[in-house]
Amino acid sequence: MKPFCPESWPEDPTPESQLNCEECGLYKQGTRMVWGEGNPNAPIMVILDNPGAREDGEGNPFVCGTRQTLQQAVHEVGLDKELIYVTYILKRRLIRKYDKERTREICMHRHLDEQLKRQKPELIICMGNVAVQSFFDNAEVDVKGLRGNWHDVKGYRSTVAYHPLAVRRRPNLYKLFLEDFMLVKSEIENKSNA
């Protein structure tokens, strides 16, 4: 296996029709919209809460801790990065407080639901409680209670994992993080062998 080296995955351009969306109010935070990254035709869609830092102070591409941890796990379990597409509940990086419930609901229905219909992923991995609760449309669920199993959510075969930043802060979670990616890898292999 090649040694792991984090890299910027190609960014999926935001559709022109969504680029200047002001419905949820996050545009006032001044950050640009990030639609997703990786292979838009990938069978595996990873859903995170929102994009993190993407460029350093000079505007050069930057692999933040979230993406580095995610990429490392993908590499360690032997998944091809071309099988992965990463997107977000909220499409802008947050820098100030916002109306969480209202904003997440708007962004889920205005952007993510449309993205799912267009891309039709075979498998979905929701990472972190914000993404899980938003996607599952249930404020009572959490990663700890749902991980390790498959769930039918909105007609998609879905599983959950801890947020990569939680894994960085609590390294004891990394083993579970890898287990969740192994679950996904096994499912993809089963589908391709069927």
Backbone as CSV, one residue per row, in Angstrom:
resi,resn,N_x,N_y,N_z,CA_x,CA_y,CA_z,C_x,C_y,C_z
1,MET,0.838,-1.182,0.000,0.000,0.000,0.000,0.885,1.247,0.000
2,LYS,0.518,2.226,-0.854,1.283,3.468,-0.907,1.139,4.216,0.418
3,PRO,2.185,4.966,0.819,2.065,5.757,2.044,0.991,6.836,1.875
4,PHE,0.347,7.178,2.989,-0.725,8.186,2.942,-0.147,9.588,2.842
5,CYS,-0.687,10.363,1.922,-0.294,11.766,1.767,-1.568,12.561,1.491
6,PRO,-2.001,13.421,2.439,-3.246,14.169,2.220,-3.138,15.064,0.991
7,GLU,-4.250,15.213,0.309,-4.270,16.043,-0.894,-5.628,16.725,-1.014
8,SER,-5.660,17.789,-1.793,-6.938,18.443,-2.067,-7.670,17.628,-3.117
9,TRP,-8.844,17.131,-2.772,-9.649,16.436,-3.755,-10.303,17.493,-4.635
10,PRO,-10.587,17.174,-5.894,-11.161,18.195,-6.778,-12.506,18.682,-6.253
11,GLU,-12.679,19.992,-6.293,-13.935,20.582,-5.828,-14.977,20.502,-6.933
12,ASP,-16.187,20.125,-6.556,-17.320,20.067,-7.470,-17.918,21.468,-7.532
13,PRO,-17.925,22.094,-8.695,-18.430,23.470,-8.759,-19.900,23.569,-8.353
14,THR,-20.217,24.639,-7.665,-21.605,24.903,-7.281,-22.404,25.220,-8.545
15,PRO,-23.575,24.599,-8.725,-24.394,24.916,-9.901,-24.726,26.407,-9.941
16,GLU,-24.724,26.960,-11.142,-25.017,28.391,-11.321,-26.317,28.789,-10.638
17,SER,-27.322,27.908,-10.709,-28.637,28.226,-10.138,-28.608,28.349,-8.617
18,GLN,-27.566,27.807,-7.975,-27.484,27.827,-6.511,-26.435,28.810,-5.982
19,LEU,-25.561,29.249,-6.859,-24.386,30.014,-6.468,-24.683,31.233,-5.605
20,ASN,-25.738,31.937,-5.912,-26.041,33.167,-5.181,-27.246,33.026,-4.259
21,CYS,-27.479,31.814,-3.770,-28.615,31.565,-2.881,-28.477,32.412,-1.607
22,GLU,-29.561,33.088,-1.247,-29.569,33.912,-0.037,-30.662,33.478,0.927
23,GLU,-31.342,32.373,0.609,-32.525,31.956,1.356,-32.265,31.712,2.839
24,CYS,-31.160,31.048,3.182,-30.925,30.698,4.584,-30.188,31.794,5.353
25,GLY,-29.619,32.756,4.640,-28.926,33.860,5.303,-27.438,33.659,5.524
26,LEU,-26.897,32.478,5.223,-25.472,32.239,5.468,-24.571,33.069,4.559
27,TYR,-25.114,33.552,3.438,-24.303,34.387,2.547,-23.801,35.638,3.268
28,LYS,-24.516,36.062,4.308,-24.107,37.251,5.073,-22.809,37.026,5.838
29,GLN,-22.429,35.753,6.010,-21.179,35.462,6.714,-19.969,35.692,5.813
30,GLY,-20.211,35.900,4.527,-19.140,36.264,3.619,-18.302,35.114,3.089
31,THR,-18.657,33.875,3.420,-17.888,32.746,2.908,-18.530,32.243,1.619
32,ARG,-17.729,31.668,0.753,-18.256,31.196,-0.525,-18.961,29.850,-0.362
33,MET,-19.806,29.545,-1.316,-20.529,28.281,-1.282,-19.611,27.164,-1.771
34,VAL,-19.599,26.044,-1.048,-18.827,24.861,-1.435,-19.827,23.723,-1.613
35,TRP,-19.993,23.272,-2.836,-21.003,22.268,-3.152,-20.570,20.864,-2.724
36,GLY,-19.307,20.537,-2.961,-18.796,19.228,-2.602,-17.409,19.028,-3.173
37,GLU,-16.828,17.854,-2.907,-15.516,17.547,-3.469,-15.380,16.044,-3.666
38,GLY,-14.486,15.698,-4.565,-14.321,14.299,-4.914,-15.016,14.016,-6.230
39,ASN,-15.387,12.772,-6.433,-16.010,12.330,-7.678,-17.533,12.466,-7.581
40,PRO,-18.139,13.413,-8.332,-19.601,13.593,-8.251,-20.398,12.373,-8.683
41,ASN,-19.750,11.439,-9.406,-20.433,10.221,-9.844,-20.117,9.029,-8.952
42,ALA,-19.499,9.284,-7.815,-19.082,8.215,-6.904,-20.300,7.507,-6.298
43,PRO,-20.165,6.215,-6.008,-21.278,5.498,-5.383,-21.445,5.810,-3.897
44,ILE,-20.402,6.361,-3.260,-20.450,6.660,-1.824,-20.484,8.166,-1.607
45,MET,-21.522,8.642,-0.935,-21.609,10.063,-0.586,-21.401,10.209,0.914
46,VAL,-20.436,11.034,1.284,-20.181,11.368,2.683,-20.853,12.708,2.953
47,ILE,-21.649,12.776,4.012,-22.315,14.026,4.365,-21.756,14.523,5.694
48,LEU,-21.192,15.725,5.652,-20.688,16.415,6.850,-21.585,17.599,7.156
49,ASP,-21.349,18.243,8.290,-22.180,19.380,8.673,-21.955,20.595,7.781
50,ASN,-20.714,21.020,7.600,-20.395,22.192,6.779,-18.921,22.139,6.374
51,PRO,-18.568,22.853,5.309,-17.163,22.842,4.892,-16.282,23.562,5.907
52,GLY,-15.048,23.115,6.026,-14.065,23.782,6.876,-13.171,24.654,6.027
53,ALA,-12.011,24.995,6.570,-11.056,25.827,5.840,-10.598,25.087,4.591
54,ARG,-10.539,25.796,3.483,-10.149,25.191,2.213,-8.890,25.830,1.637
55,GLU,-8.615,27.056,2.044,-7.432,27.759,1.559,-6.679,28.341,2.736
56,ASP,-5.365,28.418,2.602,-4.577,29.062,3.658,-4.657,30.587,3.489
57,GLY,-3.929,31.312,4.309,-3.967,32.780,4.288,-3.597,33.389,2.953
58,GLU,-2.814,32.677,2.134,-2.409,33.191,0.818,-3.332,32.702,-0.301
59,GLY,-4.371,31.950,0.057,-5.310,31.463,-0.955,-4.911,30.148,-1.596
60,ASN,-3.886,29.473,-1.065,-3.470,28.172,-1.602,-4.359,27.067,-1.029
61,PRO,-4.628,26.013,-1.827,-5.451,24.913,-1.310,-4.880,24.360,-0.008
62,PHE,-5.766,24.013,0.898,-5.366,23.618,2.245,-6.185,22.408,2.644
63,VAL,-5.531,21.355,3.120,-6.237,20.164,3.585,-6.427,20.290,5.094
64,CYS,-7.634,20.651,5.499,-7.918,20.851,6.930,-7.923,19.507,7.659
65,GLY,-7.971,19.558,8.985,-7.929,18.352,9.806,-9.069,17.385,9.519
66,THR,-10.254,17.912,9.244,-11.400,17.056,8.927,-11.106,16.231,7.685
67,ARG,-10.677,16.890,6.625,-10.430,16.199,5.370,-9.232,15.259,5.482
68,GLN,-8.228,15.647,6.233,-7.054,14.794,6.397,-7.429,13.482,7.098
69,THR,-8.210,13.581,8.174,-8.632,12.379,8.911,-9.513,11.493,8.041
70,LEU,-10.422,12.094,7.317,-11.297,11.358,6.404,-10.470,10.646,5.330
71,GLN,-9.566,11.372,4.704,-8.739,10.787,3.647,-7.847,9.657,4.185
72,GLN,-7.338,9.837,5.383,-6.486,8.809,5.972,-7.270,7.514,6.180
73,ALA,-8.490,7.624,6.690,-9.319,6.432,6.904,-9.646,5.748,5.574
74,VAL,-10.002,6.539,4.566,-10.289,5.984,3.236,-9.074,5.210,2.730
75,HIS,-7.905,5.798,2.901,-6.656,5.163,2.470,-6.384,3.877,3.263
76,GLU,-6.528,3.939,4.578,-6.177,2.786,5.426,-7.063,1.568,5.198
77,VAL,-8.336,1.795,4.883,-9.208,0.636,4.638,-9.120,0.166,3.191
78,GLY,-8.394,0.910,2.363,-8.188,0.486,0.978,-9.316,0.839,0.031
79,LEU,-10.056,1.908,0.344,-11.080,2.385,-0.589,-10.421,3.309,-1.609
80,ASP,-10.802,3.196,-2.851,-10.316,4.098,-3.885,-11.005,5.448,-3.692
81,LYS,-10.247,6.534,-3.706,-10.834,7.864,-3.499,-11.861,8.203,-4.574
82,GLU,-11.771,7.548,-5.747,-12.749,7.797,-6.813,-14.143,7.279,-6.446
83,LEU,-14.225,6.473,-5.391,-15.515,5.952,-4.936,-16.216,6.906,-3.973
84,ILE,-15.548,8.024,-3.640,-16.029,8.921,-2.578,-16.377,10.308,-3.107
85,TYR,-17.502,10.805,-2.635,-17.887,12.200,-2.866,-18.285,12.769,-1.508
86,VAL,-17.774,13.942,-1.181,-18.049,14.582,0.114,-18.903,15.814,-0.119
87,THR,-19.970,15.932,0.648,-20.802,17.136,0.585,-21.238,17.515,1.993
88,TYR,-22.105,18.523,2.088,-22.399,19.146,3.383,-23.879,19.472,3.508
89,ILE,-24.353,19.467,4.763,-25.709,19.957,5.047,-25.759,21.447,4.711
90,LEU,-24.833,22.208,5.282,-24.700,23.641,4.988,-23.560,23.795,3.996
91,LYS,-23.753,24.589,2.977,-22.766,24.675,1.896,-21.753,25.806,2.089
92,ARG,-21.829,26.505,3.209,-20.868,27.580,3.463,-20.154,27.334,4.792
93,ARG,-18.901,27.759,4.867,-18.140,27.680,6.108,-18.709,28.694,7.088
94,LEU,-18.915,28.260,8.322,-19.531,29.128,9.329,-18.458,29.896,10.087
95,ILE,-18.701,31.186,10.253,-17.759,31.980,11.035,-18.461,32.753,12.153
96,ARG,-19.790,32.762,12.147,-20.557,33.428,13.202,-21.772,32.576,13.571
97,LYS,-22.456,32.968,14.639,-23.684,32.278,15.041,-24.732,32.423,13.945
98,TYR,-25.648,31.457,13.924,-26.718,31.468,12.941,-27.915,30.736,13.534
99,ASP,-29.073,30.877,12.913,-30.300,30.196,13.353,-30.203,28.736,12.885
100,LYS,-29.701,27.886,13.768,-29.341,26.517,13.386,-30.498,25.731,12.790
101,GLU,-31.602,25.657,13.509,-32.707,24.813,13.061,-33.253,25.261,11.702
102,ARG,-33.539,26.550,11.593,-34.101,27.108,10.354,-33.118,26.942,9.188
103,THR,-31.863,27.268,9.425,-30.859,27.228,8.360,-30.630,25.807,7.877
104,ARG,-30.508,24.864,8.794,-30.287,23.471,8.394,-31.470,22.936,7.595
105,GLU,-32.668,23.272,8.018,-33.853,22.798,7.301,-33.891,23.363,5.881
106,ILE,-33.637,24.648,5.739,-33.628,25.270,4.409,-32.569,24.623,3.526
107,CYS,-31.357,24.498,4.047,-30.255,23.958,3.242,-30.463,22.492,2.883
108,MET,-31.047,21.714,3.797,-31.338,20.302,3.501,-32.278,20.219,2.298
109,HIS,-33.354,20.997,2.317,-34.377,20.873,1.285,-34.023,21.632,0.008
110,ARG,-33.349,22.740,0.157,-33.014,23.552,-1.026,-31.819,22.977,-1.791
111,HIS,-30.847,22.436,-1.064,-29.612,22.005,-1.714,-29.372,20.492,-1.656
112,LEU,-29.311,19.933,-0.462,-28.899,18.526,-0.340,-29.911,17.566,-0.954
113,ASP,-31.200,17.771,-0.717,-32.197,16.874,-1.313,-32.086,16.885,-2.840
114,GLU,-31.879,18.068,-3.410,-31.728,18.197,-4.864,-30.456,17.495,-5.348
115,GLN,-29.395,17.645,-4.581,-28.117,17.003,-4.900,-28.264,15.476,-4.888
116,LEU,-28.968,14.954,-3.906,-29.191,13.506,-3.804,-29.976,12.985,-5.009
117,LYS,-31.013,13.706,-5.398,-31.828,13.285,-6.546,-30.992,13.255,-7.819
118,ARG,-30.115,14.243,-7.962,-29.294,14.338,-9.167,-28.187,13.277,-9.191
119,GLN,-27.511,13.068,-8.060,-26.334,12.197,-8.036,-26.656,10.732,-7.748
120,LYS,-27.756,10.475,-7.072,-28.216,9.114,-6.783,-27.113,8.197,-6.238
121,PRO,-26.522,8.533,-5.096,-25.474,7.664,-4.535,-26.054,6.311,-4.116
122,GLU,-25.208,5.294,-4.157,-25.628,3.961,-3.708,-25.622,3.875,-2.192
123,LEU,-24.636,4.524,-1.568,-24.476,4.487,-0.113,-24.208,5.886,0.414
124,ILE,-24.692,6.137,1.625,-24.455,7.423,2.274,-23.844,7.181,3.649
125,ILE,-22.827,7.971,3.977,-22.250,7.961,5.330,-22.460,9.360,5.899
126,CYS,-23.252,9.466,6.956,-23.423,10.738,7.663,-22.408,10.784,8.794
127,MET,-21.670,11.884,8.878,-20.619,11.991,9.883,-20.906,13.100,10.877
128,GLY,-21.029,12.709,12.130,-21.271,13.667,13.195,-22.759,13.849,13.459
129,ASN,-23.090,14.226,14.688,-24.489,14.331,15.085,-25.282,15.359,14.293
130,VAL,-24.662,16.474,13.918,-25.399,17.493,13.155,-25.865,16.913,11.822
131,ALA,-24.956,16.265,11.100,-25.325,15.673,9.810,-26.343,14.546,9.997
132,VAL,-26.128,13.714,11.013,-27.032,12.593,11.267,-28.434,13.096,11.594
133,GLN,-28.551,14.026,12.521,-29.867,14.523,12.922,-30.566,15.252,11.782
134,SER,-29.802,16.000,10.981,-30.395,16.714,9.845,-30.860,15.741,8.770
135,PHE,-30.000,14.804,8.403,-30.340,13.875,7.324,-31.437,12.902,7.750
136,PHE,-31.352,12.403,8.970,-32.365,11.466,9.475,-33.645,12.201,9.876
137,ASP,-33.594,13.533,9.894,-34.723,14.387,10.272,-35.275,13.996,11.644
138,ASN,-34.325,13.840,12.584,-34.695,13.418,13.933,-33.654,13.941,14.917
139,ALA,-34.047,14.901,15.731,-33.129,15.531,16.685,-32.754,14.607,17.839
140,GLU,-33.411,13.462,17.955,-33.171,12.557,19.076,-32.101,11.495,18.792
141,VAL,-31.734,11.303,17.523,-30.772,10.253,17.189,-29.341,10.768,17.337
142,ASP,-28.402,9.827,17.482,-26.999,10.221,17.544,-26.123,9.135,16.938
143,VAL,-24.877,9.512,16.666,-23.937,8.593,16.031,-23.750,7.336,16.868
144,LYS,-23.534,7.518,18.154,-23.247,6.384,19.037,-24.341,5.316,18.959
145,GLY,-25.594,5.735,18.885,-26.705,4.788,18.863,-26.969,4.157,17.502
146,LEU,-26.465,4.766,16.420,-26.797,4.290,15.076,-25.635,3.646,14.323
147,ARG,-24.410,3.916,14.730,-23.256,3.460,13.944,-23.179,1.927,13.934
148,GLY,-22.513,1.412,12.908,-22.312,-0.031,12.796,-23.435,-0.771,12.105
149,ASN,-24.456,-0.047,11.659,-25.606,-0.665,10.998,-26.004,0.141,9.779
150,TRP,-26.797,-0.489,8.922,-27.362,0.205,7.762,-28.790,0.628,8.069
151,HIS,-29.181,1.774,7.541,-30.514,2.337,7.759,-31.062,2.800,6.414
152,ASP,-32.368,2.690,6.249,-33.007,3.226,5.049,-33.502,4.623,5.401
153,VAL,-32.874,5.633,4.812,-33.249,7.025,5.087,-33.533,7.705,3.755
154,LYS,-34.764,8.172,3.587,-35.183,8.863,2.365,-34.969,7.991,1.126
155,GLY,-34.991,6.669,1.326,-34.792,5.753,0.213,-33.326,5.448,-0.087
156,TYR,-32.411,5.911,0.771,-30.976,5.676,0.566,-30.432,4.759,1.649
157,ARG,-29.568,3.836,1.240,-28.886,2.955,2.190,-27.838,3.799,2.891
158,SER,-28.026,4.004,4.192,-27.221,4.975,4.935,-26.644,4.377,6.206
159,THR,-25.460,4.862,6.558,-24.850,4.518,7.825,-24.267,5.796,8.419
160,VAL,-23.748,5.696,9.624,-23.234,6.887,10.293,-21.841,6.605,10.867
161,ALA,-21.115,7.685,11.109,-19.782,7.591,11.714,-19.543,8.868,12.514
162,TYR,-18.577,8.799,13.404,-18.203,10.002,14.142,-17.640,11.044,13.186
163,HIS,-17.763,12.303,13.561,-17.206,13.385,12.760,-15.680,13.280,12.810
164,PRO,-14.992,13.490,11.686,-13.526,13.406,11.697,-12.850,14.303,12.735
165,LEU,-13.432,15.468,13.030,-12.829,16.329,14.059,-12.965,15.714,15.447
166,ALA,-14.083,15.035,15.702,-14.240,14.336,16.985,-13.190,13.232,17.100
167,VAL,-12.916,12.568,15.987,-11.909,11.506,15.970,-10.522,12.094,16.237
168,ARG,-10.237,13.256,15.694,-8.935,13.906,15.935,-8.791,14.303,17.405
169,ARG,-9.890,14.767,17.987,-9.838,15.199,19.401,-9.793,14.016,20.354
170,ARG,-10.404,12.908,19.944,-10.455,11.710,20.790,-9.935,10.525,19.993
171,PRO,-8.604,10.343,19.954,-8.007,9.296,19.110,-8.535,7.889,19.368
172,ASN,-9.102,7.639,20.549,-9.670,6.314,20.817,-10.846,5.999,19.882
173,LEU,-11.426,7.019,19.236,-12.537,6.806,18.305,-12.060,6.355,16.922
174,TYR,-10.761,6.479,16.651,-10.264,6.192,15.303,-10.528,4.741,14.897
175,LYS,-10.385,3.821,15.834,-10.660,2.402,15.548,-12.118,2.224,15.096
176,LEU,-13.044,2.910,15.760,-14.457,2.831,15.383,-14.690,3.485,14.016
177,PHE,-13.981,4.570,13.771,-14.057,5.281,12.494,-13.640,4.344,11.357
178,LEU,-12.546,3.617,11.558,-12.096,2.645,10.554,-13.105,1.520,10.383
179,GLU,-13.698,1.064,11.489,-14.725,0.012,11.405,-15.888,0.471,10.521
180,ASP,-16.280,1.732,10.675,-17.399,2.254,9.888,-17.053,2.296,8.406
181,PHE,-15.814,2.633,8.094,-15.392,2.620,6.689,-15.266,1.195,6.154
182,MET,-14.891,0.260,7.012,-14.838,-1.142,6.591,-16.248,-1.653,6.275
183,LEU,-17.234,-1.219,7.050,-18.630,-1.586,6.785,-19.027,-1.120,5.385
184,VAL,-18.642,0.097,5.055,-18.952,0.663,3.748,-18.188,-0.078,2.648
185,LYS,-16.916,-0.341,2.873,-16.114,-1.059,1.876,-16.711,-2.435,1.596
186,SER,-17.107,-3.151,2.641,-17.705,-4.478,2.474,-18.983,-4.396,1.632
187,GLU,-19.779,-3.377,1.897,-21.034,-3.219,1.162,-20.769,-2.941,-0.310
188,ILE,-19.809,-2.079,-0.593,-19.459,-1.767,-1.984,-18.926,-3.018,-2.685
189,GLU,-18.084,-3.777,-2.003,-17.541,-5.000,-2.598,-18.649,-6.016,-2.851
190,ASN,-19.590,-6.143,-1.910,-20.714,-7.060,-2.102,-21.550,-6.673,-3.309
191,LYS,-21.775,-5.366,-3.473,-22.571,-4.887,-4.606,-21.863,-5.167,-5.929
192,SER,-20.538,-4.976,-5.942,-19.813,-5.175,-7.205,-19.651,-6.668,-7.532
193,ASN,-19.742,-7.543,-6.519,-19.631,-8.982,-6.762,-20.972,-9.643,-7.026
194,ALA,-22.055,-8.886,-6.817,-23.402,-9.469,-6.981,-23.749,-9.668,-8.455
